């Protein structure tokens, strides 16, 4: 082919074809369109498509490997039919490649197989000390060494033979790696959940590229308000402790008391006649002295300042004026999404924080979330007749729980009783015992234990499910969600008493939170497909909640589409109880 060159790739006997002319792309398409699988990779000049360019696109089949110089060919439009349909594209960390090709060329890679996500699924949540780089996964599953030293090279200038060989091998090694991983996924019953993960890649990549807008002026005003609250909490805290002679006055508790020092805090409380075993939240909640409340308030406000208010504006991209966070698909053992740089999933729940995230002028936000999805999953997996009946008959489960626990008619349940029931419904699902639950309810441990006993007397199948789940994790060391996602657990004999308790709590919650994660990722896939061809775009995902930005005039239509997509996702997993989705249209993000 004119404009192409042939070279050897490392020690491999195969040749690769360097494509450096747009006229040669149809020949590449002819060679690839009949292939069932294509090893796919890109080399870029940086880590973000907003600031970098894609230099090479590598496409490998068992017969041939193409290394396409994107600087030389310009458009990759002739490749679109192969990249957006047909053969399965095998990638490692597919979200990275998808983002570049979508942002720079408008190409949506599909269908996909992500070898990084596959390896993470096979680990069953045992990520500690384990790398999922291509070289690590290839060594683990193929016993083959991948040289990644060229990754640090300059990819913007003239490319060396070494760089081209490196690029070609990166794509070709994905073929045997996919074969091995696919086989193991099938053997371990992870085929369905792997399809969910691979399907969610595009939705997440596009969501990251869309970003979310922060009203900087409003955020700055909130920072001033929260700083004043923090300082007042510090002054209140100062007033409770005697001032040692010769010590500087407390200035935001700086010179006198280090709030990060548990010893100084326990010593300060000792001066009040209060012996604290530790300074954890649950311990301080049980202390009736107002100094404990002031310390908790100070810590909360300080976290809001340091973690959010002082930090988030730094993440606004100068070109887009928006925050572009990174979402991690399989790093949390339950399958929940994680988020970094910054974590836009953990914005404080209060409207004063959320309302600072806004739509662009002329746009609005559609906010959609599942109603009590984890409790519905608990009803599904436990098959508790009262739980299942309550959801099928549209009853308020928290009010029902309060009525049965306090032995009062449903219509007589107070706001406080319903609030207690809500804490118990969610707390027991997370494996909380009498100690932590009583602290959260602001009552003594004996009453907390009594409430738990009454709860399980009313919902015996829930208790049975939680106990059997914890026992199965201990005995079999493996649990699955309804979609088949696996979580592996350590041998109890290797754990201390405290770690054993933590393991059992995690085990009780895993089938519930894991199924919620599976539903949420299915929802991402369906929402993303529904929004294609419109000016609406996903901009955030917070576990069971989704935020979409769209022009104001199509918001009602988008709201209905999102609701249907989320309901469809939930109904794929839940068969015994209905799925409910609540939506709201607002110019700013709200609860």
C-alpha positions as CSV (number, residue, x, y, z in Angstrom):
1,X,0.0,0.0,0.0
2,X,1.3,3.4,-0.9
3,X,1.9,5.5,2.3
4,X,2.5,2.4,4.4
5,X,5.5,0.7,5.8
6,X,6.1,-2.8,7.2
7,X,8.2,-3.6,10.2
8,X,8.9,-6.3,12.7
9,X,7.4,-6.1,16.2
10,X,9.9,-7.0,18.9
11,X,10.5,-10.8,19.0
12,X,7.1,-11.5,17.3
13,X,7.1,-13.2,13.9
14,X,4.2,-11.0,12.7
15,X,4.6,-7.8,10.7
16,X,2.7,-4.6,11.4
17,X,1.5,-2.2,8.8
18,X,2.1,1.5,9.4
19,X,-0.7,3.5,7.8
20,X,0.3,7.1,7.1
21,X,-2.1,8.1,4.3
22,X,-5.9,8.7,4.4
23,X,-6.1,6.8,1.0
24,X,-5.1,3.6,2.7
25,X,-7.9,3.6,5.3
26,X,-10.5,1.7,3.0
27,X,-8.0,-1.1,2.7
28,X,-7.7,-1.3,6.5
29,X,-11.5,-1.4,6.7
30,X,-11.6,-4.3,4.2
31,X,-9.1,-6.2,6.3
32,X,-10.9,-5.7,9.6
33,X,-14.6,-5.9,8.9
34,X,-14.7,-9.7,8.8
35,X,-12.8,-10.1,12.0
36,X,-14.7,-11.2,15.1
37,X,-12.3,-9.5,17.4
38,X,-9.9,-6.5,17.1
39,X,-7.2,-5.6,19.6
40,X,-7.5,-1.8,19.9
41,X,-5.3,0.8,21.5
42,X,-4.3,4.4,21.1
43,X,-1.2,6.4,21.9
44,X,-1.7,10.0,23.0
45,X,0.4,13.1,23.7
46,X,-1.2,13.4,27.1
47,X,-3.8,12.1,29.5
48,X,-6.8,14.2,28.6
49,X,-8.5,14.8,25.2
50,X,-9.2,18.4,26.3
51,X,-5.5,19.1,26.4
52,X,-3.9,16.4,24.3
53,X,-4.1,14.7,20.9
54,X,-4.3,11.1,19.8
55,X,-1.2,10.1,17.8
56,X,-1.7,6.5,16.9
57,X,-4.6,4.1,16.6
58,X,-3.6,0.5,16.7
59,X,-5.9,-2.3,15.4
60,X,-4.9,-5.9,15.6
61,X,-6.4,-9.2,14.4
62,X,-4.7,-12.6,14.5
63,X,-3.7,-12.1,10.8
64,X,-2.6,-8.4,10.7
65,X,-1.8,-5.4,12.9
66,X,-2.3,-1.8,11.7
67,X,-0.6,1.1,13.3
68,X,-2.4,4.3,12.1
69,X,-0.6,7.6,12.3
70,X,-3.5,9.9,13.2
71,X,-1.5,13.0,12.6
72,X,-0.9,11.9,9.0
73,X,-4.4,10.5,8.1
74,X,-6.4,13.3,9.8
75,X,-10.0,12.0,9.7
76,X,-10.8,8.4,10.7
77,X,-14.3,8.6,9.2
78,X,-13.8,5.5,6.9
79,X,-13.1,3.4,10.0
80,X,-16.4,4.4,11.8
81,X,-18.4,1.3,10.6
82,X,-15.7,-1.0,12.1
83,X,-15.2,1.0,15.3
84,X,-18.9,1.7,16.1
85,X,-20.3,-1.8,15.2
86,X,-19.3,-5.2,14.0
87,X,-16.2,-6.8,15.6
88,X,-15.7,-6.7,19.3
89,X,-13.0,-4.1,20.1
90,X,-10.7,-5.4,22.9
91,X,-9.1,-2.6,25.0
92,X,-7.4,-2.2,28.3
93,X,-8.9,0.7,30.3
94,X,-11.3,1.3,27.5
95,X,-12.8,4.4,29.0
96,X,-9.5,6.3,28.2
97,X,-9.5,5.3,24.5
98,X,-13.3,5.9,24.2
99,X,-13.0,9.4,25.6
100,X,-10.3,10.4,23.1
101,X,-12.0,8.9,20.1
102,X,-15.4,10.3,21.0
103,X,-14.1,13.8,21.9
104,X,-11.7,14.2,19.0
105,X,-13.5,12.2,16.3
106,X,-17.1,11.7,17.4
107,X,-16.6,7.9,17.4
108,X,-18.4,5.7,19.9
109,X,-16.5,2.5,20.3
110,X,-18.8,-0.5,20.4
111,X,-19.1,-3.4,21.2
112,X,-16.3,-3.5,23.8
113,X,-14.3,-6.0,25.9
114,X,-12.2,-4.3,28.5
115,X,-9.4,-6.5,29.8
116,X,-8.8,-4.2,32.8
117,X,-12.4,-4.4,33.9
118,X,-12.5,-8.2,33.3
119,X,-9.4,-8.7,35.5
120,X,-11.0,-6.5,38.2
121,X,-14.2,-8.5,38.1
122,X,-12.3,-11.8,38.4
123,X,-10.5,-10.5,41.5
124,X,-13.8,-10.5,43.4
125,X,-13.0,-7.2,45.1
126,X,-9.6,-8.3,46.4
127,X,-7.8,-5.3,45.0
128,X,-5.3,-4.6,47.8
129,X,-1.7,-4.6,46.6
130,X,-2.8,-5.6,43.1
131,X,-2.1,-3.7,39.9
132,X,-4.4,-3.7,36.9
133,X,-2.0,-2.1,34.4
134,X,-1.7,-3.9,31.1
135,X,1.8,-5.2,31.9
136,X,0.5,-6.6,35.3
137,X,-2.6,-8.3,33.9
138,X,-0.7,-9.8,30.9
139,X,2.0,-11.1,33.3
140,X,-0.7,-12.5,35.6
141,X,-2.8,-14.3,33.0
142,X,-0.4,-14.9,30.1
143,X,2.9,-15.1,31.9
144,X,4.2,-12.6,29.3
145,X,6.2,-9.5,29.9
146,X,5.1,-6.3,28.4
147,X,7.7,-3.5,28.0
148,X,6.0,-0.2,28.8
149,X,9.1,1.9,29.0
150,X,8.1,3.7,25.7
151,X,5.0,5.0,27.4
152,X,7.0,7.9,28.7
153,X,8.4,8.8,25.3
154,X,7.4,11.9,23.3
155,X,4.5,10.9,21.1
156,X,4.0,14.3,19.4
157,X,7.2,14.3,17.3
158,X,8.7,11.9,14.8
159,X,8.2,8.4,16.0
160,X,11.0,5.8,16.4
161,X,10.8,2.2,15.3
162,X,10.9,1.3,19.0
163,X,7.7,3.4,19.6
164,X,5.9,1.8,16.7
165,X,6.8,-1.7,17.8
166,X,5.6,-0.9,21.3
167,X,2.3,0.4,19.9
168,X,1.8,-2.6,17.7
169,X,2.4,-5.1,20.5
170,X,0.1,-3.3,22.9
171,X,-2.8,-4.0,20.5
172,X,-1.8,-7.5,19.6
173,X,-1.3,-8.8,23.1
174,X,-5.0,-8.0,23.8
175,X,-6.1,-10.9,21.6
176,X,-4.7,-13.8,23.7
177,X,-5.4,-11.8,26.9
178,X,-9.1,-11.5,26.0
179,X,-9.4,-15.2,25.2
180,X,-8.0,-16.1,28.6
181,X,-10.1,-13.6,30.5
182,X,-13.3,-14.4,28.6
183,X,-12.9,-18.1,29.4
184,X,-12.5,-17.3,33.1
185,X,-15.4,-14.9,33.2
186,X,-17.6,-17.6,31.7
187,X,-16.3,-20.3,34.1
188,X,-17.0,-18.0,37.1
189,X,-20.5,-17.1,36.0
190,X,-19.5,-13.4,35.4
191,X,-20.7,-13.2,31.8
192,X,-23.8,-11.0,32.5
193,X,-22.1,-8.6,34.9
194,X,-19.1,-8.2,32.5
195,X,-21.5,-7.2,29.8
196,X,-23.0,-4.6,32.1
197,X,-19.5,-3.2,32.9
198,X,-18.4,-3.1,29.3
199,X,-21.7,-1.5,28.3
200,X,-21.3,1.3,30.9
201,X,-17.9,2.3,29.6
202,X,-19.2,4.7,26.9
203,X,-21.8,6.3,29.2
204,X,-19.1,7.0,31.8
205,X,-16.6,8.4,29.3
206,X,-19.2,10.7,27.8
207,X,-20.3,11.8,31.3
208,X,-16.7,12.7,32.3
209,X,-16.3,14.7,29.1
210,X,-19.6,16.6,29.7
211,X,-18.5,17.6,33.1
212,X,-20.6,19.6,35.6
213,X,-20.8,23.4,36.1
214,X,-20.0,25.0,39.4
215,X,-21.4,28.5,40.2
216,X,-18.1,29.8,41.5
217,X,-19.5,33.1,42.9
218,X,-22.2,31.2,44.9
219,X,-19.6,28.7,46.1
220,X,-17.4,31.5,47.3
221,X,-20.2,33.0,49.3
222,X,-20.9,29.7,50.8
223,X,-17.3,29.3,51.8
224,X,-17.4,32.6,53.7
225,X,-20.6,31.4,55.5
226,X,-19.1,28.0,56.4
227,X,-15.8,29.5,57.6
228,X,-17.8,31.8,60.0
229,X,-19.7,28.8,61.3
230,X,-16.5,26.9,61.8
231,X,-14.9,29.8,63.7
232,X,-18.0,30.1,65.9
233,X,-17.8,26.4,66.7
234,X,-14.2,26.8,67.6
235,X,-15.0,29.6,70.0
236,X,-17.7,27.5,71.6
237,X,-15.3,24.7,72.0
238,X,-12.6,27.0,73.4
239,X,-15.1,28.2,76.1
240,X,-15.4,24.7,77.5
241,X,-11.8,24.0,78.2
242,X,-9.6,25.7,80.9
243,X,-6.7,27.7,79.5
244,X,-3.3,26.5,80.7
245,X,-1.1,29.2,82.1
246,X,1.2,30.8,79.6
247,X,-0.5,29.2,76.6
248,X,-1.6,31.5,73.7
249,X,-5.3,32.1,73.4
250,X,-7.1,29.7,71.1
251,X,-7.3,31.0,67.6
252,X,-9.4,28.6,65.6
253,X,-8.0,26.0,68.1
254,X,-4.6,26.3,66.4
255,X,-1.9,27.0,68.9
256,X,-3.6,25.5,71.9
257,X,-5.3,22.3,70.7
258,X,-4.5,20.2,67.7
259,X,-7.8,18.7,66.5
260,X,-5.9,16.1,64.6
261,X,-4.3,14.8,67.8
262,X,-6.6,12.3,69.6
263,X,-4.3,12.5,72.7
264,X,-4.8,16.3,73.0
265,X,-8.5,16.0,72.5
266,X,-8.8,13.2,75.1
267,X,-6.7,15.2,77.5
268,X,-8.9,18.3,77.0
269,X,-12.0,16.3,77.7
270,X,-10.3,14.7,80.8
271,X,-10.0,18.2,82.2
272,X,-13.8,18.3,82.1
273,X,-14.0,15.0,83.9
274,X,-14.8,13.0,80.8
275,X,-12.7,9.9,79.9
276,X,-12.9,9.2,76.2
277,X,-11.7,5.7,75.0
278,X,-11.3,7.4,71.6
279,X,-12.5,10.4,69.6
280,X,-14.6,8.6,67.0
281,X,-17.9,10.0,66.0
282,X,-19.9,7.3,67.7
283,X,-18.0,7.9,70.9
284,X,-18.6,11.6,70.9
285,X,-22.3,11.2,70.0
286,X,-22.8,9.4,73.3
287,X,-21.2,12.2,75.3
288,X,-23.8,14.5,76.7
289,X,-21.5,17.4,77.4
290,X,-21.9,20.3,74.8
291,X,-18.2,20.3,74.2
292,X,-18.6,17.0,72.3
293,X,-21.3,18.5,70.1
294,X,-19.1,21.5,69.4
295,X,-16.2,19.3,68.5
296,X,-18.3,17.3,66.1
297,X,-19.7,20.5,64.5
298,X,-16.2,21.9,64.2
299,X,-14.9,18.8,62.5
300,X,-17.8,18.6,60.1
301,X,-17.4,22.3,59.1
302,X,-13.6,22.0,58.8
303,X,-14.1,19.0,56.4
304,X,-16.6,21.0,54.3
305,X,-14.0,23.8,54.0
306,X,-10.9,21.7,53.4
307,X,-12.4,18.9,51.3
308,X,-14.9,20.8,49.2
309,X,-15.1,24.6,49.4
310,X,-11.4,25.4,49.3
311,X,-10.6,22.6,46.8
312,X,-13.3,22.2,44.1
313,X,-12.8,25.4,42.2
314,X,-9.2,24.3,41.4
315,X,-10.7,21.5,39.3
316,X,-12.5,23.8,36.9
317,X,-11.0,23.3,33.5
318,X,-10.0,26.6,31.9
319,X,-11.2,25.6,28.4
320,X,-14.7,24.3,29.4
321,X,-15.3,26.2,32.6
322,X,-16.6,22.9,34.1
323,X,-15.4,20.2,36.5
324,X,-14.5,16.9,34.8
325,X,-14.2,14.2,37.5
326,X,-13.0,10.7,36.9
327,X,-15.2,7.7,37.6
328,X,-13.8,4.3,38.5
329,X,-16.0,1.3,37.6
330,X,-14.7,-1.7,39.6
331,X,-12.4,-0.4,42.3
332,X,-15.1,-0.7,45.0
333,X,-15.7,-4.3,46.1
334,X,-19.5,-3.9,45.9
335,X,-19.3,-2.7,42.3
336,X,-20.3,0.8,43.2
337,X,-18.8,3.6,41.1
338,X,-16.0,5.5,42.8
339,X,-15.0,9.1,41.9
340,X,-11.9,11.2,42.0
341,X,-10.4,14.5,41.0
342,X,-12.7,15.6,42.6
343,X,-15.3,13.3,44.2
344,X,-18.5,14.8,42.9
345,X,-20.5,11.8,44.4
346,X,-19.8,13.0,47.9
347,X,-20.9,16.6,47.8
348,X,-22.6,17.4,51.1
349,X,-26.3,16.6,50.9
350,X,-27.6,20.0,52.0
351,X,-29.2,22.1,49.2
352,X,-26.8,25.0,50.0
353,X,-24.0,22.9,48.6
354,X,-25.8,21.0,45.8
355,X,-27.5,24.2,44.5
356,X,-24.1,25.5,43.6
357,X,-23.9,23.0,40.8
358,X,-26.0,24.5,38.0
359,X,-27.1,24.2,34.4
360,X,-25.6,26.5,31.7
361,X,-27.8,29.4,30.6
362,X,-30.8,28.1,28.6
363,X,-30.4,24.7,30.1
364,X,-31.9,23.0,33.1
365,X,-31.2,19.8,35.1
366,X,-33.2,16.7,35.3
367,X,-32.5,14.9,38.6
368,X,-33.7,11.3,38.8
369,X,-33.3,8.8,41.6
370,X,-34.6,5.4,42.6
371,X,-37.0,5.3,45.5
372,X,-35.7,3.1,48.3
373,X,-33.9,0.9,45.9
374,X,-31.7,-0.9,48.5
375,X,-34.8,-1.8,50.6
376,X,-36.5,-3.1,47.5
377,X,-33.5,-5.3,46.8
378,X,-33.6,-6.5,50.4
379,X,-37.3,-7.4,49.9
380,X,-36.3,-9.2,46.7
381,X,-33.4,-11.3,48.2
382,X,-34.9,-12.0,51.6
383,X,-38.4,-12.7,50.3
384,X,-39.8,-11.4,53.5
385,X,-43.6,-11.4,53.0
386,X,-44.3,-8.1,54.8
387,X,-41.5,-6.3,52.9
388,X,-42.7,-7.6,49.6
389,X,-46.3,-6.9,50.3
390,X,-45.6,-3.3,51.5
391,X,-43.8,-2.4,48.3
392,X,-46.3,-4.1,46.0
393,X,-49.2,-2.3,47.8
394,X,-47.3,1.1,47.7
395,X,-47.1,1.4,51.5
396,X,-44.5,3.7,53.2
397,X,-42.1,1.0,54.5
398,X,-40.6,3.4,57.1
399,X,-44.1,4.3,58.5
400,X,-45.1,0.6,58.5
401,X,-41.9,-0.3,60.4
402,X,-42.5,2.4,62.9
403,X,-46.1,1.3,63.4
404,X,-45.2,-2.3,64.1
405,X,-42.2,-1.4,66.3
406,X,-44.0,1.1,68.4
407,X,-47.4,-0.7,68.3
408,X,-49.3,2.3,67.0
409,X,-51.7,2.7,64.0
410,X,-50.0,3.8,60.8
411,X,-51.8,7.1,60.8
412,X,-50.6,7.8,64.4
413,X,-46.8,7.4,63.6
414,X,-44.9,10.5,64.5
415,X,-42.2,12.1,62.4
416,X,-39.6,11.1,65.1
417,X,-40.9,7.5,65.1
418,X,-40.7,7.3,61.3
419,X,-37.2,8.8,61.4
420,X,-36.1,6.1,63.9
421,X,-37.6,3.4,61.7
422,X,-35.8,4.7,58.7
423,X,-32.5,4.6,60.5
424,X,-33.2,1.0,61.7
425,X,-34.3,-0.1,58.2
426,X,-31.0,1.1,56.6
427,X,-28.8,0.5,59.6
428,X,-29.6,-3.2,60.0
429,X,-29.1,-3.7,56.3
430,X,-25.6,-2.4,56.8
431,X,-25.0,-4.9,59.6
432,X,-25.2,-2.3,62.4
433,X,-25.5,-3.7,65.9
434,X,-27.2,-2.3,69.1
435,X,-24.2,-0.1,70.0
436,X,-23.9,1.9,66.8
437,X,-27.6,2.0,66.2
438,X,-28.4,3.3,69.7
439,X,-25.8,6.0,69.3
440,X,-27.4,7.1,66.0
441,X,-30.8,7.1,67.6
442,X,-29.6,8.9,70.7
443,X,-30.7,6.3,73.1
444,X,-29.1,3.7,75.4
445,X,-27.8,0.4,74.2
446,X,-30.5,-1.7,75.9
447,X,-33.3,0.2,74.1
448,X,-31.3,-0.1,70.8
449,X,-31.1,-3.9,71.3
450,X,-34.9,-4.1,72.1
451,X,-35.8,-2.1,69.0
452,X,-33.6,-4.5,66.9
453,X,-35.3,-7.5,68.4
454,X,-38.8,-6.1,67.7
455,X,-37.7,-5.3,64.2
456,X,-36.6,-8.8,63.4
457,X,-39.7,-10.2,65.1
458,X,-41.8,-8.3,62.5
459,X,-39.5,-9.2,59.6
460,X,-38.1,-12.7,60.4
461,X,-37.1,-13.4,56.8
462,X,-34.9,-10.3,56.8
463,X,-33.1,-11.6,59.9
464,X,-32.8,-15.0,58.4
465,X,-31.3,-13.6,55.1
466,X,-28.8,-11.4,56.9
467,X,-27.7,-14.2,59.2
468,X,-27.4,-16.8,56.4
469,X,-25.5,-14.3,54.2
470,X,-22.9,-13.7,56.9
471,X,-22.6,-17.4,57.6
472,X,-22.2,-18.2,53.8
473,X,-19.4,-15.5,53.5
474,X,-17.6,-17.1,56.5
475,X,-18.0,-20.7,55.2
476,X,-17.7,-20.3,51.4
477,X,-15.8,-17.0,51.3
478,X,-17.8,-16.0,48.2
479,X,-21.1,-14.1,47.7
480,X,-22.9,-13.1,44.5
481,X,-25.4,-10.4,43.6
482,X,-28.5,-11.1,41.6
483,X,-26.6,-10.3,38.4
484,X,-23.8,-12.6,39.4
485,X,-21.1,-10.1,40.6
486,X,-18.7,-11.9,42.9
487,X,-17.3,-10.7,46.2
488,X,-14.5,-12.8,47.8
489,X,-13.9,-12.7,51.5
490,X,-10.8,-13.6,53.6
491,X,-10.6,-16.6,55.8
492,X,-12.0,-15.7,59.2
493,X,-9.1,-17.5,60.9
494,X,-6.8,-14.8,59.4
495,X,-8.8,-12.0,61.0
496,X,-8.9,-10.4,64.4
497,X,-12.1,-10.0,66.3
498,X,-12.7,-6.5,65.1
499,X,-12.0,-7.4,61.5
500,X,-14.3,-10.5,61.7
501,X,-17.2,-8.2,62.7
502,X,-16.4,-5.8,59.9
503,X,-16.3,-8.7,57.4
504,X,-19.7,-10.0,58.5
505,X,-21.2,-6.5,58.2
506,X,-19.8,-6.1,54.7
507,X,-21.1,-9.6,53.8
508,X,-24.7,-8.8,55.0
509,X,-24.7,-5.7,52.8
510,X,-22.9,-6.9,49.8
511,X,-25.8,-8.6,47.9
512,X,-27.9,-5.5,48.5
513,X,-25.4,-2.7,47.6
514,X,-23.9,-4.9,44.9
515,X,-27.3,-5.4,43.2
516,X,-27.9,-1.6,43.5
517,X,-24.6,-1.0,41.7
518,X,-25.6,-3.5,39.0
519,X,-28.9,-1.7,38.5
520,X,-27.3,1.7,38.4
521,X,-24.8,0.7,35.7
522,X,-27.6,-0.8,33.6
523,X,-29.4,2.5,34.1
524,X,-26.3,4.4,32.8
525,X,-26.3,2.3,29.7
526,X,-30.1,2.8,29.0
527,X,-30.1,6.5,29.8
528,X,-27.1,7.1,27.6
529,X,-28.8,5.3,24.7
530,X,-32.1,7.2,25.2
531,X,-30.3,10.5,25.2
532,X,-28.4,10.0,21.9
533,X,-29.6,12.3,19.2
534,X,-30.7,14.9,21.7
535,X,-28.9,17.8,23.3
536,X,-29.2,16.2,26.7
537,X,-26.2,14.7,28.5
538,X,-25.5,12.8,31.7
539,X,-23.3,14.9,34.0
540,X,-23.3,13.0,37.3
541,X,-24.1,9.7,38.8
542,X,-24.4,9.3,42.6
543,X,-25.1,5.6,43.2
544,X,-28.9,5.5,42.8
545,X,-29.3,9.1,41.5
546,X,-28.5,10.6,38.1
547,X,-28.2,14.2,36.9
548,X,-28.8,15.2,33.3
549,X,-28.4,18.6,31.7
550,X,-30.5,19.5,28.8
551,X,-32.2,22.5,27.1
552,X,-35.2,23.8,29.0
553,X,-37.7,23.1,26.3
554,X,-37.0,19.4,26.1
555,X,-36.7,18.8,29.9
556,X,-40.1,17.2,30.3
557,X,-39.4,14.8,27.5
558,X,-36.0,14.0,28.8
559,X,-37.4,13.4,32.3
560,X,-39.8,10.8,31.0
561,X,-37.1,9.1,28.9
562,X,-34.8,8.9,31.9
563,X,-37.6,7.6,34.1
564,X,-38.4,4.8,31.7
565,X,-34.7,3.9,31.2
566,X,-34.1,3.6,35.0
567,X,-37.3,1.6,35.5
568,X,-36.3,-0.8,32.7
569,X,-32.9,-1.2,34.4
570,X,-34.4,-2.0,37.8
571,X,-36.9,-4.4,36.3
572,X,-34.1,-6.4,34.7
573,X,-32.9,-7.3,38.2
574,X,-35.9,-7.1,40.5
575,X,-38.8,-9.4,39.7
576,X,-40.8,-9.6,43.0
577,X,-41.2,-5.9,43.9
578,X,-41.9,-2.8,41.7
579,X,-39.3,-0.2,40.8
580,X,-40.1,3.4,41.4
581,X,-38.2,6.4,40.0
582,X,-38.7,10.0,41.1
583,X,-37.6,12.9,38.9
584,X,-37.3,16.6,39.3
585,X,-36.5,19.5,36.9
586,X,-34.5,22.3,38.4
587,X,-31.9,24.9,37.2
588,X,-29.7,23.7,40.0
589,X,-28.9,20.4,41.6
590,X,-31.1,19.7,44.6
591,X,-32.2,16.8,46.8
